[in-house]
Amino acid sequence: MSEPGWRVRSGRPADGDLLASFTCADAAVGWQVEVEQFIRSQLINWTFDPHAQSGDPRLLLAFVTATNELFGVAAHERVTLQGGDGARFNATKLELLAIVTPWQGRRFRTGERASDVLMSTVMTDISARVPPRDARVFALVHEDNERSIALCRRHGLVDEMSRPHPDYRRLVTLHKPRATDRARS
């Protein structure tokens, strides 16, 4: 059986140099530049800040197997949200998911999109956390970022919560009740 063409590993503090040259933005698109700058200059500190441990921040790096080229970066963390009724609930925030410019829109030999490979890996990582954190997963996406909105929808982030800003959509998965949730009702 042949390798799928990619591998994903957890980020490490020493990955700062690797991320410092990450390119994913069109310089004329402000929200893309913000993501790229965050990856380059803040992502390592965000992930490994000792004060952030309660959120269990996770950094994942995706590489092309044959060349060991970094093609994608993703990060997520545990958060608590408040619903419109005031009820608080646990969720996972997709802090970011970015594909390097040369790999945007590309597919592996298997036919899978690089973005779908990375998003599937992130969703699997979220559900593998102890305790699992996939009951509610959300992402903030710029309303003009049609490709990311489509990616989120393909992976189950189909509902829209209130907007934190007029230009950003908060897309969320449908609630997956856990056995413990059913036992409480």
Biotite code that builds the C-alpha atoms (Angstrom):
import biotite.structure as struc

atoms = struc.array([
    struc.Atom([0.000, 0.000, 0.000], chain_id="A", res_id=1, res_name="MET", atom_name="CA", element="C"),
    struc.Atom([1.426, 3.366, -0.958], chain_id="A", res_id=2, res_name="SER", atom_name="CA", element="C"),
    struc.Atom([1.627, 6.419, 1.271], chain_id="A", res_id=3, res_name="GLU", atom_name="CA", element="C"),
    struc.Atom([-1.157, 8.985, 0.836], chain_id="A", res_id=4, res_name="PRO", atom_name="CA", element="C"),
    struc.Atom([1.262, 11.785, -0.100], chain_id="A", res_id=5, res_name="GLY", atom_name="CA", element="C"),
    struc.Atom([1.064, 13.768, 3.133], chain_id="A", res_id=6, res_name="TRP", atom_name="CA", element="C"),
    struc.Atom([1.828, 13.550, 6.819], chain_id="A", res_id=7, res_name="ARG", atom_name="CA", element="C"),
    struc.Atom([0.707, 15.712, 9.705], chain_id="A", res_id=8, res_name="VAL", atom_name="CA", element="C"),
    struc.Atom([2.446, 16.255, 13.012], chain_id="A", res_id=9, res_name="ARG", atom_name="CA", element="C"),
    struc.Atom([1.976, 18.372, 16.099], chain_id="A", res_id=10, res_name="SER", atom_name="CA", element="C"),
    struc.Atom([3.806, 21.661, 16.138], chain_id="A", res_id=11, res_name="GLY", atom_name="CA", element="C"),
    struc.Atom([6.815, 22.189, 18.385], chain_id="A", res_id=12, res_name="ARG", atom_name="CA", element="C"),
    struc.Atom([8.369, 25.342, 19.841], chain_id="A", res_id=13, res_name="PRO", atom_name="CA", element="C"),
    struc.Atom([11.308, 24.903, 17.452], chain_id="A", res_id=14, res_name="ALA", atom_name="CA", element="C"),
    struc.Atom([8.931, 25.311, 14.449], chain_id="A", res_id=15, res_name="ASP", atom_name="CA", element="C"),
    struc.Atom([9.025, 29.104, 14.759], chain_id="A", res_id=16, res_name="GLY", atom_name="CA", element="C"),
    struc.Atom([11.704, 29.388, 12.062], chain_id="A", res_id=17, res_name="ASP", atom_name="CA", element="C"),
    struc.Atom([9.700, 27.157, 9.721], chain_id="A", res_id=18, res_name="LEU", atom_name="CA", element="C"),
    struc.Atom([6.571, 29.267, 10.207], chain_id="A", res_id=19, res_name="LEU", atom_name="CA", element="C"),
    struc.Atom([8.415, 32.591, 9.868], chain_id="A", res_id=20, res_name="ALA", atom_name="CA", element="C"),
    struc.Atom([8.462, 32.167, 6.090], chain_id="A", res_id=21, res_name="SER", atom_name="CA", element="C"),
    struc.Atom([4.945, 30.722, 5.661], chain_id="A", res_id=22, res_name="PHE", atom_name="CA", element="C"),
    struc.Atom([3.136, 32.396, 2.738], chain_id="A", res_id=23, res_name="THR", atom_name="CA", element="C"),
    struc.Atom([-0.609, 32.067, 2.212], chain_id="A", res_id=24, res_name="CYS", atom_name="CA", element="C"),
    struc.Atom([-1.802, 35.593, 1.433], chain_id="A", res_id=25, res_name="ALA", atom_name="CA", element="C"),
    struc.Atom([-2.460, 37.870, -1.474], chain_id="A", res_id=26, res_name="ASP", atom_name="CA", element="C"),
    struc.Atom([-0.783, 41.105, -0.296], chain_id="A", res_id=27, res_name="ALA", atom_name="CA", element="C"),
    struc.Atom([-3.785, 43.107, -1.531], chain_id="A", res_id=28, res_name="ALA", atom_name="CA", element="C"),
    struc.Atom([-6.267, 41.232, 0.693], chain_id="A", res_id=29, res_name="VAL", atom_name="CA", element="C"),
    struc.Atom([-6.102, 42.518, 4.262], chain_id="A", res_id=30, res_name="GLY", atom_name="CA", element="C"),
    struc.Atom([-7.746, 39.571, 6.039], chain_id="A", res_id=31, res_name="TRP", atom_name="CA", element="C"),
    struc.Atom([-5.401, 37.130, 4.274], chain_id="A", res_id=32, res_name="GLN", atom_name="CA", element="C"),
    struc.Atom([-2.395, 39.206, 5.312], chain_id="A", res_id=33, res_name="VAL", atom_name="CA", element="C"),
    struc.Atom([-3.607, 39.183, 8.940], chain_id="A", res_id=34, res_name="GLU", atom_name="CA", element="C"),
    struc.Atom([-3.684, 35.372, 8.959], chain_id="A", res_id=35, res_name="VAL", atom_name="CA", element="C"),
    struc.Atom([-0.242, 35.128, 7.367], chain_id="A", res_id=36, res_name="GLU", atom_name="CA", element="C"),
    struc.Atom([1.263, 37.600, 9.836], chain_id="A", res_id=37, res_name="GLN", atom_name="CA", element="C"),
    struc.Atom([-0.297, 35.735, 12.776], chain_id="A", res_id=38, res_name="PHE", atom_name="CA", element="C"),
    struc.Atom([1.226, 32.458, 11.539], chain_id="A", res_id=39, res_name="ILE", atom_name="CA", element="C"),
    struc.Atom([4.626, 34.038, 10.991], chain_id="A", res_id=40, res_name="ARG", atom_name="CA", element="C"),
    struc.Atom([4.969, 36.020, 14.184], chain_id="A", res_id=41, res_name="SER", atom_name="CA", element="C"),
    struc.Atom([2.473, 34.898, 16.841], chain_id="A", res_id=42, res_name="GLN", atom_name="CA", element="C"),
    struc.Atom([1.324, 31.317, 16.293], chain_id="A", res_id=43, res_name="LEU", atom_name="CA", element="C"),
    struc.Atom([4.188, 29.644, 18.169], chain_id="A", res_id=44, res_name="ILE", atom_name="CA", element="C"),
    struc.Atom([3.692, 31.933, 21.175], chain_id="A", res_id=45, res_name="ASN", atom_name="CA", element="C"),
    struc.Atom([-0.091, 31.427, 21.026], chain_id="A", res_id=46, res_name="TRP", atom_name="CA", element="C"),
    struc.Atom([0.325, 27.660, 21.015], chain_id="A", res_id=47, res_name="THR", atom_name="CA", element="C"),
    struc.Atom([2.964, 27.313, 23.693], chain_id="A", res_id=48, res_name="PHE", atom_name="CA", element="C"),
    struc.Atom([2.019, 30.147, 26.057], chain_id="A", res_id=49, res_name="ASP", atom_name="CA", element="C"),
    struc.Atom([1.846, 28.562, 29.546], chain_id="A", res_id=50, res_name="PRO", atom_name="CA", element="C"),
    struc.Atom([-1.162, 30.775, 30.370], chain_id="A", res_id=51, res_name="HIS", atom_name="CA", element="C"),
    struc.Atom([-3.090, 29.225, 27.468], chain_id="A", res_id=52, res_name="ALA", atom_name="CA", element="C"),
    struc.Atom([-2.826, 25.638, 28.715], chain_id="A", res_id=53, res_name="GLN", atom_name="CA", element="C"),
    struc.Atom([-6.407, 25.622, 30.008], chain_id="A", res_id=54, res_name="SER", atom_name="CA", element="C"),
    struc.Atom([-7.567, 26.017, 26.399], chain_id="A", res_id=55, res_name="GLY", atom_name="CA", element="C"),
    struc.Atom([-5.456, 23.058, 25.281], chain_id="A", res_id=56, res_name="ASP", atom_name="CA", element="C"),
    struc.Atom([-4.169, 24.887, 22.177], chain_id="A", res_id=57, res_name="PRO", atom_name="CA", element="C"),
    struc.Atom([-3.052, 22.598, 19.372], chain_id="A", res_id=58, res_name="ARG", atom_name="CA", element="C"),
    struc.Atom([-0.859, 23.349, 16.367], chain_id="A", res_id=59, res_name="LEU", atom_name="CA", element="C"),
    struc.Atom([-0.749, 20.925, 13.454], chain_id="A", res_id=60, res_name="LEU", atom_name="CA", element="C"),
    struc.Atom([1.672, 21.097, 10.532], chain_id="A", res_id=61, res_name="LEU", atom_name="CA", element="C"),
    struc.Atom([1.013, 19.259, 7.257], chain_id="A", res_id=62, res_name="ALA", atom_name="CA", element="C"),
    struc.Atom([3.821, 18.162, 4.946], chain_id="A", res_id=63, res_name="PHE", atom_name="CA", element="C"),
    struc.Atom([4.064, 16.653, 1.467], chain_id="A", res_id=64, res_name="VAL", atom_name="CA", element="C"),
    struc.Atom([5.592, 13.223, 2.083], chain_id="A", res_id=65, res_name="THR", atom_name="CA", element="C"),
    struc.Atom([7.844, 13.079, -0.993], chain_id="A", res_id=66, res_name="ALA", atom_name="CA", element="C"),
    struc.Atom([9.447, 16.510, -0.519], chain_id="A", res_id=67, res_name="THR", atom_name="CA", element="C"),
    struc.Atom([8.887, 17.233, 3.188], chain_id="A", res_id=68, res_name="ASN", atom_name="CA", element="C"),
    struc.Atom([7.448, 20.585, 2.039], chain_id="A", res_id=69, res_name="GLU", atom_name="CA", element="C"),
    struc.Atom([5.127, 22.302, 4.523], chain_id="A", res_id=70, res_name="LEU", atom_name="CA", element="C"),
    struc.Atom([1.774, 22.718, 2.763], chain_id="A", res_id=71, res_name="PHE", atom_name="CA", element="C"),
    struc.Atom([-0.557, 23.619, 5.606], chain_id="A", res_id=72, res_name="GLY", atom_name="CA", element="C"),
    struc.Atom([-0.922, 24.881, 9.155], chain_id="A", res_id=73, res_name="VAL", atom_name="CA", element="C"),
    struc.Atom([-3.892, 24.508, 11.483], chain_id="A", res_id=74, res_name="ALA", atom_name="CA", element="C"),
    struc.Atom([-4.567, 25.394, 15.101], chain_id="A", res_id=75, res_name="ALA", atom_name="CA", element="C"),
    struc.Atom([-7.479, 24.913, 17.479], chain_id="A", res_id=76, res_name="HIS", atom_name="CA", element="C"),
    struc.Atom([-8.311, 25.420, 21.142], chain_id="A", res_id=77, res_name="GLU", atom_name="CA", element="C"),
    struc.Atom([-11.006, 24.679, 23.721], chain_id="A", res_id=78, res_name="ARG", atom_name="CA", element="C"),
    struc.Atom([-13.286, 27.615, 24.600], chain_id="A", res_id=79, res_name="VAL", atom_name="CA", element="C"),
    struc.Atom([-16.555, 28.288, 26.401], chain_id="A", res_id=80, res_name="THR", atom_name="CA", element="C"),
    struc.Atom([-19.325, 30.067, 24.508], chain_id="A", res_id=81, res_name="LEU", atom_name="CA", element="C"),
    struc.Atom([-22.555, 31.628, 25.649], chain_id="A", res_id=82, res_name="GLN", atom_name="CA", element="C"),
    struc.Atom([-25.748, 31.026, 23.721], chain_id="A", res_id=83, res_name="GLY", atom_name="CA", element="C"),
    struc.Atom([-28.484, 33.544, 23.084], chain_id="A", res_id=84, res_name="GLY", atom_name="CA", element="C"),
    struc.Atom([-30.371, 32.095, 26.066], chain_id="A", res_id=85, res_name="ASP", atom_name="CA", element="C"),
    struc.Atom([-27.373, 32.784, 28.348], chain_id="A", res_id=86, res_name="GLY", atom_name="CA", element="C"),
    struc.Atom([-26.450, 29.105, 28.667], chain_id="A", res_id=87, res_name="ALA", atom_name="CA", element="C"),
    struc.Atom([-22.720, 28.428, 28.544], chain_id="A", res_id=88, res_name="ARG", atom_name="CA", element="C"),
    struc.Atom([-21.339, 25.481, 26.601], chain_id="A", res_id=89, res_name="PHE", atom_name="CA", element="C"),
    struc.Atom([-17.962, 24.031, 25.664], chain_id="A", res_id=90, res_name="ASN", atom_name="CA", element="C"),
    struc.Atom([-16.758, 24.343, 22.095], chain_id="A", res_id=91, res_name="ALA", atom_name="CA", element="C"),
    struc.Atom([-13.626, 24.129, 20.010], chain_id="A", res_id=92, res_name="THR", atom_name="CA", element="C"),
    struc.Atom([-12.455, 27.158, 18.070], chain_id="A", res_id=93, res_name="LYS", atom_name="CA", element="C"),
    struc.Atom([-10.590, 26.581, 14.826], chain_id="A", res_id=94, res_name="LEU", atom_name="CA", element="C"),
    struc.Atom([-8.057, 29.339, 15.347], chain_id="A", res_id=95, res_name="GLU", atom_name="CA", element="C"),
    struc.Atom([-6.807, 28.993, 11.799], chain_id="A", res_id=96, res_name="LEU", atom_name="CA", element="C"),
    struc.Atom([-6.362, 26.684, 8.869], chain_id="A", res_id=97, res_name="LEU", atom_name="CA", element="C"),
    struc.Atom([-4.074, 27.881, 6.088], chain_id="A", res_id=98, res_name="ALA", atom_name="CA", element="C"),
    struc.Atom([-2.571, 26.352, 2.966], chain_id="A", res_id=99, res_name="ILE", atom_name="CA", element="C"),
    struc.Atom([0.641, 27.757, 1.474], chain_id="A", res_id=100, res_name="VAL", atom_name="CA", element="C"),
    struc.Atom([0.073, 29.713, -1.707], chain_id="A", res_id=101, res_name="THR", atom_name="CA", element="C"),
    struc.Atom([1.571, 27.133, -4.134], chain_id="A", res_id=102, res_name="PRO", atom_name="CA", element="C"),
    struc.Atom([-0.745, 24.426, -2.727], chain_id="A", res_id=103, res_name="TRP", atom_name="CA", element="C"),
    struc.Atom([-3.985, 26.433, -2.653], chain_id="A", res_id=104, res_name="GLN", atom_name="CA", element="C"),
    struc.Atom([-6.549, 24.642, -4.820], chain_id="A", res_id=105, res_name="GLY", atom_name="CA", element="C"),
    struc.Atom([-4.264, 21.662, -5.430], chain_id="A", res_id=106, res_name="ARG", atom_name="CA", element="C"),
    struc.Atom([-5.055, 17.994, -5.009], chain_id="A", res_id=107, res_name="ARG", atom_name="CA", element="C"),
    struc.Atom([-2.957, 14.995, -4.092], chain_id="A", res_id=108, res_name="PHE", atom_name="CA", element="C"),
    struc.Atom([-2.612, 11.988, -6.405], chain_id="A", res_id=109, res_name="ARG", atom_name="CA", element="C"),
    struc.Atom([-5.494, 10.399, -4.470], chain_id="A", res_id=110, res_name="THR", atom_name="CA", element="C"),
    struc.Atom([-7.746, 13.227, -5.665], chain_id="A", res_id=111, res_name="GLY", atom_name="CA", element="C"),
    struc.Atom([-8.144, 14.795, -2.217], chain_id="A", res_id=112, res_name="GLU", atom_name="CA", element="C"),
    struc.Atom([-7.791, 18.548, -1.918], chain_id="A", res_id=113, res_name="ARG", atom_name="CA", element="C"),
    struc.Atom([-4.923, 19.709, 0.287], chain_id="A", res_id=114, res_name="ALA", atom_name="CA", element="C"),
    struc.Atom([-7.404, 21.845, 2.249], chain_id="A", res_id=115, res_name="SER", atom_name="CA", element="C"),
    struc.Atom([-9.737, 18.883, 2.827], chain_id="A", res_id=116, res_name="ASP", atom_name="CA", element="C"),
    struc.Atom([-6.849, 16.710, 3.983], chain_id="A", res_id=117, res_name="VAL", atom_name="CA", element="C"),
    struc.Atom([-5.853, 19.311, 6.556], chain_id="A", res_id=118, res_name="LEU", atom_name="CA", element="C"),
    struc.Atom([-9.425, 20.028, 7.693], chain_id="A", res_id=119, res_name="MET", atom_name="CA", element="C"),
    struc.Atom([-10.171, 16.295, 8.072], chain_id="A", res_id=120, res_name="SER", atom_name="CA", element="C"),
    struc.Atom([-7.026, 15.918, 10.149], chain_id="A", res_id=121, res_name="THR", atom_name="CA", element="C"),
    struc.Atom([-8.027, 18.837, 12.369], chain_id="A", res_id=122, res_name="VAL", atom_name="CA", element="C"),
    struc.Atom([-11.550, 17.495, 12.905], chain_id="A", res_id=123, res_name="MET", atom_name="CA", element="C"),
    struc.Atom([-10.100, 14.064, 13.777], chain_id="A", res_id=124, res_name="THR", atom_name="CA", element="C"),
    struc.Atom([-7.620, 15.660, 16.182], chain_id="A", res_id=125, res_name="ASP", atom_name="CA", element="C"),
    struc.Atom([-10.441, 17.577, 17.877], chain_id="A", res_id=126, res_name="ILE", atom_name="CA", element="C"),
    struc.Atom([-12.517, 14.438, 18.401], chain_id="A", res_id=127, res_name="SER", atom_name="CA", element="C"),
    struc.Atom([-9.439, 12.551, 19.684], chain_id="A", res_id=128, res_name="ALA", atom_name="CA", element="C"),
    struc.Atom([-8.809, 15.024, 22.522], chain_id="A", res_id=129, res_name="ARG", atom_name="CA", element="C"),
    struc.Atom([-9.558, 13.724, 25.999], chain_id="A", res_id=130, res_name="VAL", atom_name="CA", element="C"),
    struc.Atom([-12.310, 14.444, 26.685], chain_id="A", res_id=131, res_name="PRO", atom_name="CA", element="C"),
    struc.Atom([-13.458, 14.736, 23.050], chain_id="A", res_id=132, res_name="PRO", atom_name="CA", element="C"),
    struc.Atom([-14.106, 18.315, 21.979], chain_id="A", res_id=133, res_name="ARG", atom_name="CA", element="C"),
    struc.Atom([-16.153, 17.808, 18.845], chain_id="A", res_id=134, res_name="ASP", atom_name="CA", element="C"),
    struc.Atom([-19.647, 18.432, 20.252], chain_id="A", res_id=135, res_name="ALA", atom_name="CA", element="C"),
    struc.Atom([-19.424, 22.012, 18.909], chain_id="A", res_id=136, res_name="ARG", atom_name="CA", element="C"),
    struc.Atom([-16.689, 23.256, 16.561], chain_id="A", res_id=137, res_name="VAL", atom_name="CA", element="C"),
    struc.Atom([-16.679, 26.780, 15.157], chain_id="A", res_id=138, res_name="PHE", atom_name="CA", element="C"),
    struc.Atom([-14.570, 29.065, 12.997], chain_id="A", res_id=139, res_name="ALA", atom_name="CA", element="C"),
    struc.Atom([-14.540, 32.791, 12.325], chain_id="A", res_id=140, res_name="LEU", atom_name="CA", element="C"),
    struc.Atom([-14.332, 33.331, 8.568], chain_id="A", res_id=141, res_name="VAL", atom_name="CA", element="C"),
    struc.Atom([-14.221, 36.572, 6.612], chain_id="A", res_id=142, res_name="HIS", atom_name="CA", element="C"),
    struc.Atom([-17.429, 36.870, 4.592], chain_id="A", res_id=143, res_name="GLU", atom_name="CA", element="C"),
    struc.Atom([-15.423, 37.310, 1.361], chain_id="A", res_id=144, res_name="ASP", atom_name="CA", element="C"),
    struc.Atom([-13.458, 34.092, 1.967], chain_id="A", res_id=145, res_name="ASN", atom_name="CA", element="C"),
    struc.Atom([-15.693, 31.900, -0.174], chain_id="A", res_id=146, res_name="GLU", atom_name="CA", element="C"),
    struc.Atom([-13.208, 29.014, -0.370], chain_id="A", res_id=147, res_name="ARG", atom_name="CA", element="C"),
    struc.Atom([-12.923, 28.753, 3.424], chain_id="A", res_id=148, res_name="SER", atom_name="CA", element="C"),
    struc.Atom([-16.685, 29.020, 3.860], chain_id="A", res_id=149, res_name="ILE", atom_name="CA", element="C"),
    struc.Atom([-17.126, 26.145, 1.381], chain_id="A", res_id=150, res_name="ALA", atom_name="CA", element="C"),
    struc.Atom([-14.414, 24.124, 3.181], chain_id="A", res_id=151, res_name="LEU", atom_name="CA", element="C"),
    struc.Atom([-16.123, 24.657, 6.541], chain_id="A", res_id=152, res_name="CYS", atom_name="CA", element="C"),
    struc.Atom([-19.473, 23.578, 5.120], chain_id="A", res_id=153, res_name="ARG", atom_name="CA", element="C"),
    struc.Atom([-17.970, 20.435, 3.560], chain_id="A", res_id=154, res_name="ARG", atom_name="CA", element="C"),
    struc.Atom([-16.746, 19.492, 7.043], chain_id="A", res_id=155, res_name="HIS", atom_name="CA", element="C"),
    struc.Atom([-19.949, 20.143, 8.948], chain_id="A", res_id=156, res_name="GLY", atom_name="CA", element="C"),
    struc.Atom([-19.668, 23.797, 10.021], chain_id="A", res_id=157, res_name="LEU", atom_name="CA", element="C"),
    struc.Atom([-23.061, 24.613, 8.559], chain_id="A", res_id=158, res_name="VAL", atom_name="CA", element="C"),
    struc.Atom([-24.879, 26.759, 11.123], chain_id="A", res_id=159, res_name="ASP", atom_name="CA", element="C"),
    struc.Atom([-24.161, 30.433, 11.576], chain_id="A", res_id=160, res_name="GLU", atom_name="CA", element="C"),
    struc.Atom([-24.037, 31.996, 15.021], chain_id="A", res_id=161, res_name="MET", atom_name="CA", element="C"),
    struc.Atom([-24.091, 35.712, 15.732], chain_id="A", res_id=162, res_name="SER", atom_name="CA", element="C"),
    struc.Atom([-21.403, 37.686, 13.962], chain_id="A", res_id=163, res_name="ARG", atom_name="CA", element="C"),
    struc.Atom([-18.573, 39.014, 16.121], chain_id="A", res_id=164, res_name="PRO", atom_name="CA", element="C"),
    struc.Atom([-17.992, 41.702, 13.472], chain_id="A", res_id=165, res_name="HIS", atom_name="CA", element="C"),
    struc.Atom([-20.001, 42.655, 10.352], chain_id="A", res_id=166, res_name="PRO", atom_name="CA", element="C"),
    struc.Atom([-17.258, 41.285, 8.074], chain_id="A", res_id=167, res_name="ASP", atom_name="CA", element="C"),
    struc.Atom([-16.846, 37.915, 9.829], chain_id="A", res_id=168, res_name="TYR", atom_name="CA", element="C"),
    struc.Atom([-19.114, 34.890, 9.974], chain_id="A", res_id=169, res_name="ARG", atom_name="CA", element="C"),
    struc.Atom([-19.071, 32.469, 12.911], chain_id="A", res_id=170, res_name="ARG", atom_name="CA", element="C"),
    struc.Atom([-19.753, 29.049, 11.389], chain_id="A", res_id=171, res_name="LEU", atom_name="CA", element="C"),
    struc.Atom([-20.459, 26.165, 13.761], chain_id="A", res_id=172, res_name="VAL", atom_name="CA", element="C"),
    struc.Atom([-21.181, 22.456, 13.607], chain_id="A", res_id=173, res_name="THR", atom_name="CA", element="C"),
    struc.Atom([-24.544, 21.108, 14.645], chain_id="A", res_id=174, res_name="LEU", atom_name="CA", element="C"),
    struc.Atom([-24.522, 19.993, 18.282], chain_id="A", res_id=175, res_name="HIS", atom_name="CA", element="C"),
    struc.Atom([-23.460, 16.356, 18.771], chain_id="A", res_id=176, res_name="LYS", atom_name="CA", element="C"),
    struc.Atom([-24.967, 15.198, 22.055], chain_id="A", res_id=177, res_name="PRO", atom_name="CA", element="C"),
    struc.Atom([-22.655, 13.011, 24.115], chain_id="A", res_id=178, res_name="ARG", atom_name="CA", element="C"),
    struc.Atom([-23.797, 10.125, 26.296], chain_id="A", res_id=179, res_name="ALA", atom_name="CA", element="C"),
    struc.Atom([-23.231, 12.394, 29.319], chain_id="A", res_id=180, res_name="THR", atom_name="CA", element="C"),
    struc.Atom([-25.466, 15.064, 27.743], chain_id="A", res_id=181, res_name="ASP", atom_name="CA", element="C"),
    struc.Atom([-28.265, 12.511, 27.215], chain_id="A", res_id=182, res_name="ARG", atom_name="CA", element="C"),
    struc.Atom([-27.902, 11.227, 30.773], chain_id="A", res_id=183, res_name="ALA", atom_name="CA", element="C"),
    struc.Atom([-28.477, 14.756, 32.156], chain_id="A", res_id=184, res_name="ARG", atom_name="CA", element="C"),
    struc.Atom([-31.727, 15.255, 30.274], chain_id="A", res_id=185, res_name="SER", atom_name="CA", element="C"),
])
